Amino acid sequence: MKIVREWLEELLDVTLKSDLEIASALTKAGTEVGSYAPLSTANNVVVGKILSDNVEE
């Protein structure tokens, strides 16, 4: 199962914890953490979706 850090932050105060500390705490609580990694390290990214390719000339 994949869990997004922001989801945990909605339920728990993990804002000052590193990913390693969170993984360790989850493991100690009985939830095995196989691995963890950031989804992206990009900044200032704009995402768009093309809804139509109809171009009036």
C-alpha positions in Angstrom: 0.0 0.0 0.0 1.2 3.5 -0.8 0.6 6.3 1.6 1.1 10.0 0.8 2.9 12.0 3.5 0.2 14.7 3.3 -2.4 12.1 4.2 -0.5 11.3 7.4 -0.2 15.0 8.2 -4.0 15.3 8.1 -4.2 12.7 10.9 -0.9 13.1 12.8 1.6 15.8 13.7 4.5 14.6 11.5 5.5 18.0 10.1 8.9 18.1 11.9 9.7 14.4 11.3 11.9 13.0 8.6 10.7 10.3 6.3 13.0 7.9 8.1 11.6 8.8 11.5 8.0 8.3 10.2 8.9 4.9 8.6 10.6 3.8 11.9 7.5 4.9 14.0 5.1 3.1 11.6 7.3 -0.1 11.8 7.4 0.1 15.6 3.6 0.5 15.6 3.3 -2.8 13.7 3.0 -1.6 10.1 5.9 -2.8 8.0 7.4 -0.2 5.8 9.1 -1.9 2.8 10.5 1.4 1.3 9.9 5.1 1.0 10.7 7.6 -1.6 9.6 11.1 -2.7 7.2 11.1 -5.6 8.8 14.2 -7.0 11.5 16.7 -6.3 10.3 19.2 -8.9 9.4 22.8 -8.0 7.3 25.3 -9.8 5.6 22.7 -12.0 2.4 23.6 -13.8 0.1 20.7 -15.0 -2.6 21.1 -17.6 -5.0 19.0 -19.4 -6.1 19.5 -23.1 -9.9 19.2 -23.2 -10.2 19.7 -27.0 -8.0 19.9 -30.0 -10.5 22.0 -32.0 -8.7 25.1 -33.1 -10.6 27.8 -35.0 -8.5 29.4 -37.8 
